[in-house]
Amino acid sequence: MILKLNPISRVQLDRFLKSVTLSEEQEKYIGGIREYADSVKKREHVVGLLLGGIVIGILKLDPEYSEDYPFAGEKELGLSGFLIDEKYQGEGYGTQCLVLLKGFVMKNFVEASAVCLTVNFRNKGAIKCYLKSGFSDTGEIFFGGNVGPQKVMRLSI
C-alpha cells in the first residue's frame, strides 16, 4: 500500500485520536490521548500519515517553533509532535513518514530551511528512527521536556 502525508482536519484528527492505541512507552513521552489532543496549538499544522487512505499516524508542524524554542532558527519548522498508532509500529512506517516529510515541507513550507525537534534521551527507538530518516543530532540539550532532558535534532531542507 502507498504511504503518504496529507493535511487533516480537526474532525479527522479527533477520529484518529479516538481510535488510536498507545503503548506504555508512548504514554510516557506524550501523556494521554486527551492531553495530546489538547496540546495542538492553533498555529500548528496537523498532517496525517495515510496508509491506503487510513490515518495511521499524525505529525504536528509548527511554523513559529522558534518563538518558544531558542535553539530553533526563525525559518525552521518545528516537528512538535509525531505519533503512530501502536498497531502500525515496527513496520518501518515511522521512518518512511519522516523520509516523506522532507518533500512535504519543500512543497508546503517553501520558506523553511530545516525541520527541528526535541526527543527524550531515553526514547532510543525514536532517536534511531530520526537518524535513519536523515535528521542529525545537533549535540544541543533541551532541558524543558516533561520527562527529562531532550536531544535537539534537525533535518536540513
C-alpha positions as CSV (number, residue, x, y, z in Angstrom):
1,M,0.0,0.0,0.0
2,I,1.1,3.6,-0.6
3,L,2.1,5.7,2.3
4,K,1.6,9.5,2.0
5,L,1.3,12.7,4.0
6,N,-1.7,15.0,3.8
7,P,-3.0,17.8,6.0
8,I,-6.0,16.6,8.0
9,S,-9.0,18.4,9.5
10,R,-9.8,18.7,13.2
11,V,-12.6,16.1,12.6
12,Q,-10.1,13.6,11.1
13,L,-7.7,14.3,14.0
14,D,-10.4,13.7,16.6
15,R,-11.5,10.5,14.8
16,F,-7.9,9.2,14.8
17,L,-7.3,10.1,18.4
18,K,-10.5,8.2,19.4
19,S,-9.3,5.1,17.7
20,V,-5.5,5.1,18.3
21,T,-3.8,2.7,20.6
22,L,-0.7,3.8,22.5
23,S,2.0,1.6,24.0
24,E,3.1,2.2,27.6
25,E,6.3,3.6,26.1
26,Q,4.4,6.2,24.0
27,E,2.3,7.1,27.1
28,K,5.5,8.1,28.9
29,Y,6.5,10.6,26.4
30,I,3.2,12.1,25.2
31,G,0.9,11.6,28.2
32,G,-2.6,10.5,27.4
33,I,-4.5,10.9,24.2
34,R,-6.7,13.7,25.6
35,E,-3.6,15.7,26.7
36,Y,-2.1,15.2,23.2
37,A,-5.3,16.4,21.5
38,D,-5.5,19.4,23.8
39,S,-1.8,20.3,23.1
40,V,-2.5,21.1,19.5
41,K,-1.9,24.8,19.1
42,K,-3.8,27.0,16.6
43,R,-0.7,27.8,14.7
44,E,0.3,24.1,14.2
45,H,-0.5,22.2,11.0
46,V,-1.7,18.7,11.7
47,V,-0.5,16.3,9.0
48,G,-1.9,12.7,8.7
49,L,0.2,9.7,7.8
50,L,-2.1,7.8,5.5
51,L,-1.8,4.2,4.5
52,G,-4.3,3.3,1.8
53,G,-6.4,6.3,2.8
54,I,-6.4,5.3,6.5
55,V,-4.8,7.7,9.0
56,I,-2.3,5.6,10.9
57,G,-0.3,8.5,12.4
58,I,0.0,12.2,12.8
59,L,2.6,14.9,12.8
60,K,2.3,18.4,14.3
61,L,4.3,21.0,12.3
62,D,4.8,24.4,13.9
63,P,5.9,27.3,11.6
64,E,6.5,29.5,14.7
65,Y,8.6,27.0,16.7
66,S,11.4,29.4,17.2
67,E,9.1,31.7,19.3
68,D,9.1,29.0,22.0
69,Y,12.4,27.3,21.5
70,P,15.6,29.4,21.3
71,F,17.6,26.6,19.6
72,A,15.4,26.8,16.5
73,G,16.1,29.2,13.7
74,E,13.5,31.7,12.5
75,K,13.0,29.8,9.2
76,E,13.0,26.4,10.9
77,L,9.8,24.4,11.1
78,G,9.2,22.6,14.3
79,L,8.1,18.9,14.4
80,S,6.3,19.4,17.7
81,G,4.6,16.0,17.7
82,F,4.8,12.7,16.0
83,L,2.5,9.7,16.8
84,I,1.9,6.4,15.1
85,D,-0.8,4.0,16.2
86,E,0.8,1.1,18.1
87,K,-0.7,-1.5,15.8
88,Y,1.3,0.0,12.9
89,Q,4.6,0.3,14.7
90,G,7.6,-1.9,13.9
91,E,6.7,-2.0,10.2
92,G,9.0,0.9,9.1
93,Y,6.2,3.4,8.7
94,G,7.8,5.9,11.1
95,T,11.0,6.0,9.1
96,Q,9.1,6.2,5.8
97,C,7.0,9.0,7.1
98,L,10.0,11.0,8.1
99,V,11.6,10.4,4.7
100,L,8.4,11.8,3.1
101,L,8.5,14.7,5.4
102,K,11.3,16.5,3.6
103,G,9.4,16.6,0.3
104,F,6.2,17.6,2.0
105,V,7.9,20.5,3.7
106,M,9.6,21.6,0.5
107,K,6.3,21.7,-1.2
108,N,4.1,23.2,1.5
109,F,6.5,25.3,3.6
110,V,8.8,26.7,0.9
111,E,10.5,29.2,3.2
112,A,11.6,26.5,5.7
113,S,15.3,25.9,5.9
114,A,15.1,22.9,8.2
115,V,12.8,20.8,10.5
116,C,13.8,20.9,14.1
117,L,12.6,18.7,17.0
118,T,13.4,17.6,20.5
119,V,13.3,13.9,21.6
120,N,13.8,12.5,25.1
121,F,17.2,10.9,25.6
122,R,15.6,7.7,26.8
123,N,13.4,7.3,23.7
124,K,16.0,5.2,21.8
125,G,13.6,3.9,19.2
126,A,12.5,7.4,18.2
127,I,16.2,8.6,18.1
128,K,17.1,5.7,15.8
129,C,14.1,6.4,13.6
130,Y,15.0,10.1,13.3
131,L,18.7,9.4,12.5
132,K,17.8,6.7,9.9
133,S,15.5,9.2,8.1
134,G,18.1,12.0,7.8
135,F,17.8,14.0,11.0
136,S,21.1,14.9,12.6
137,D,21.8,15.2,16.4
138,T,22.9,18.8,16.9
139,G,24.6,18.0,20.2
140,E,22.4,20.6,21.9
141,I,20.4,19.6,25.0
142,F,16.9,21.0,25.8
143,F,16.0,20.8,29.5
144,G,12.3,21.8,29.1
145,G,10.9,18.3,28.4
146,N,8.1,16.9,30.6
147,V,10.1,13.7,31.3
148,G,13.7,14.7,31.3
149,P,16.3,16.2,29.0
150,Q,15.9,16.2,25.3
151,K,18.2,15.9,22.3
152,V,17.8,18.6,19.7
153,M,17.7,17.2,16.2
154,R,17.5,18.8,12.8
155,L,16.7,17.9,9.2
156,S,18.1,20.3,6.6
157,I,15.8,21.1,3.8
